Amino acid sequence: MSETKYGDRKVLFGVIQKPGGRIEVRVYHANVSERKVVKAHSANPRYFIEHYHTYSRSKIRAKYWMAQVVSGYRSHFDSNRVDFVLV
């Protein structure tokens, strides 16, 4: 399985397509407090996306990378076939 990467050294998303039609979004984040939020809600993609959208209003790079992931994998997000993993 190959990983498609979006982001930079501070905020990085890696997307892996899993067997059975799911994707795994690996989230790398340099901010310690943000890593805690991601870890606490990694099992709930909808909460994660809503929170991250709010957080990213002031973080243009993060918003850009997350938008690319959601855009590229819209059908997976719409059908709730997404797993988030904090790395």
C-alpha positions as CSV (number, residue, x, y, z in Angstrom):
1,M,0.0,0.0,0.0
2,S,1.4,3.4,-0.9
3,E,0.9,6.6,1.1
4,T,-0.1,9.9,-0.5
5,K,1.2,12.8,1.4
6,Y,-0.1,16.3,1.8
7,G,1.5,19.0,3.9
8,D,4.8,20.1,5.3
9,R,7.0,19.5,8.3
10,K,4.6,21.1,10.8
11,V,1.3,19.6,9.6
12,L,1.3,16.5,7.4
13,F,-1.5,14.2,6.3
14,G,-0.7,10.8,4.8
15,V,-3.5,8.9,3.2
16,I,-3.4,5.1,2.7
17,Q,-6.1,3.2,0.9
18,K,-6.9,0.0,2.9
19,P,-8.5,-3.2,1.7
20,G,-12.3,-3.1,1.7
21,G,-12.6,0.5,0.5
22,R,-11.5,2.3,3.7
23,I,-8.8,4.9,3.9
24,E,-6.5,5.7,6.8
25,V,-5.6,9.3,7.3
26,R,-2.3,9.6,9.2
27,V,-2.0,12.9,10.9
28,Y,1.4,14.3,11.9
29,H,1.3,17.5,13.9
30,A,4.2,19.4,15.5
31,N,1.9,21.2,18.1
32,V,1.7,19.2,21.3
33,S,-1.7,20.5,22.4
34,E,-3.2,19.9,19.0
35,R,-1.8,16.3,19.0
36,K,-3.7,15.7,22.2
37,V,-7.0,16.8,20.6
38,V,-6.3,14.6,17.5
39,K,-5.5,11.6,19.7
40,A,-8.6,12.1,21.9
41,H,-10.9,12.1,18.9
42,S,-9.2,10.0,16.3
43,A,-11.9,7.4,16.4
44,N,-14.6,10.0,15.4
45,P,-13.9,11.4,11.9
46,R,-16.8,13.8,12.0
47,Y,-15.7,15.4,15.2
48,F,-12.2,15.5,14.0
49,I,-13.1,17.3,10.7
50,E,-15.3,19.8,12.5
51,H,-12.7,20.6,15.1
52,Y,-9.9,20.8,12.6
53,H,-11.9,23.1,10.4
54,T,-12.4,25.5,13.4
55,Y,-8.7,25.2,14.3
56,S,-7.5,25.7,10.8
57,R,-9.3,29.1,10.3
58,S,-6.2,30.7,11.7
59,K,-3.9,28.1,10.2
60,I,-4.1,28.6,6.5
61,R,-1.6,25.8,5.6
62,A,-3.5,23.3,7.7
63,K,-6.8,24.2,6.2
64,Y,-5.3,24.0,2.7
65,W,-3.9,20.5,3.3
66,M,-7.0,19.2,5.0
67,A,-9.2,20.5,2.1
68,Q,-7.0,18.6,-0.4
69,V,-7.4,15.4,1.5
70,V,-11.2,15.7,1.8
71,S,-11.5,16.8,-1.8
72,G,-9.4,13.9,-3.0
73,Y,-11.3,11.3,-1.0
74,R,-14.8,12.8,-0.8
75,S,-16.6,9.5,-1.3
76,H,-14.8,7.9,1.6
77,F,-15.7,10.8,3.9
78,D,-19.3,10.9,2.7
79,S,-19.7,7.2,3.4
80,N,-17.8,7.4,6.7
81,R,-15.1,5.0,5.6
82,V,-12.2,7.0,7.1
83,D,-9.9,6.1,10.0
84,F,-7.7,8.8,11.5
85,V,-4.4,7.8,13.1
86,L,-2.1,10.1,15.0
87,V,1.5,9.4,14.2
